[in-house]
Amino acid sequence: MKIGVLALQGAFIEHEKMLRSLGVETVQVRLPVHLDGLDGLIIPGGESTTIGKLATDYGLMQPLRDFATYKPTWGTCAGMIFLAKDLGQHHQPILGLMDVTVNRNAFGRQIDSFEADLDIAVLGETPYHAVFIRAPVITQAAPQVEVLAKFSDDQIVAAREGHLLATAFHPELTNDTRFHTYFLGMIKSSES
Amino acid sequence: MSNQNGHGEKGTENVKRGLAQMLKGGVIMDVVTPEQAKIAEDAGACAVMALERVPADIRAQGGVARMSDPEMIQSIMEAVTIPVMAKVRIGHFVEAQILQALGVDYIDESEVLTPADEEHHINKHQFNVPFVCGCRNLGEALRRIQEGAAMMRTKGEAGTGDIVEAVRHARAVNGEIRRIQNMDEDELFTYAKEIRAPYALVKETAELGRLPVVNFAAGGVATPADAALMMQLGMDGVFVGSGIFKSGDPAKRAKAIVEAVTHYNDPDILLKVSRNLGEAMVGINVTPDQVILGKRGW
């Protein structure tokens, strides 16, 4: 299995380390040609405006859209913003594939960044320790979107729509491999 | 933990170091007005450093350089959605308290401003807002991390447009890390003493093969080639101070440097983005008659 990590800007190396620890080959994606032969893609945390501009200027928007229309794709934080269909009042380049509305910096500035334990049923009974950095939240999700995790009972921070996965927090900043393993499961089931 | 799905813990080491992780592979630009901040954001900056005077002007005008007016910093925070950093003087913990109250995203305890304390740095563990600090070598980096810095940068020599000091500092830190990776425990104890750094951090760094926090290049970056050079030397990202808004075409140069940091290993793209950028900042050679800002910090 070969998974690409969008490497325009942000915490892509941490995702690669996590995937390699699970025995997966990784590829840094900076240009359209790097998407060839990938089984899945992770869009990492970083600054979504920076990632959007670099993706636009280097002709990656349509190739990314084409890829993520059929292949398992996971966005963390900035990546979740990038996957969304609607950002409310913010206007910036996005893929617009996942039927959710995302509010950028929903918890405030860095001073309001936090970590918390979440109950995530698809990962089992042990709480999942999540790190939120200037994190977004999903404020609206279409009926076909499966909500995987909430914070404070009403804020959607992880969701799945078919082969698309989005988390507002950063599994790559912890030592817990369960979310990456879950994503590998999505790829395996999409290929079988 | 009993805080399931409701209570979040703020200001933790994870959260402070985590934001720096998100800035990696990006360019942080010095800006002095909201208009410049917009230009930086539109060019793809991953954060901006809000200050009243860029280092080249501080160098030229002299006098005591202090924290900027919070009103001015706030106007920049309102102009952009990317993180906003601001500088405080070395050891001036009250300036830091003020910036934390303002809500800036990162504080740079910076040798570019006039030091307020010639023996002590700020105890950065006392703050929820994360700090970035400059370093010239591994010992200095680990002392700052011990004090709570969540991100490091080379000091370089700010306001000169001369990359030589940033290269020296990057090579020093990475060379020392390569050396400690080959040391046994006995040697590490002695080495930690020699470089005046805590043993636990020296050991952690040797095991990781890198600093335990994100490390950016800073101080003298003026061209896309400079930025890519620092990335190829193993830095995690780049600060550009005077290099952008002291050049002929700031918007174009800013964008070119952002692209050079992403594609730092691709000479064909570096060639393309290096063309027709207009005049670079004039540059001041780092010579004995210049004030050496990099020597500030203890």
Interface residues (C-beta under 8 A of the other chain):
Chain A: A7 L8 Q9 G10 A11 F12 I13 E14 R30 G45 G46 E47 T49 T50 K53 L54 D57 C77 A78 H90 R104 N105 G108 R109 Q110 I111 D112 S113 F114 E115 A116 D117 L118 D119 P127 H129 V131 F132 I133 R134 K150 F151 S152 D153 H170 L173
Chain B: M1 N3 Q4 N5 G6 H7 G8 E9 K10 G11 T12 N14 V15 G18 L19 Q21 M22 L23 K24 G25 G26 E41 D42 A43 G44 A45 C46 A47 M77 T81 I82 P83 Q100 G103 V104 D105 Y106 N128 V129 P130 V258 E259 V261 T262 H263 D266
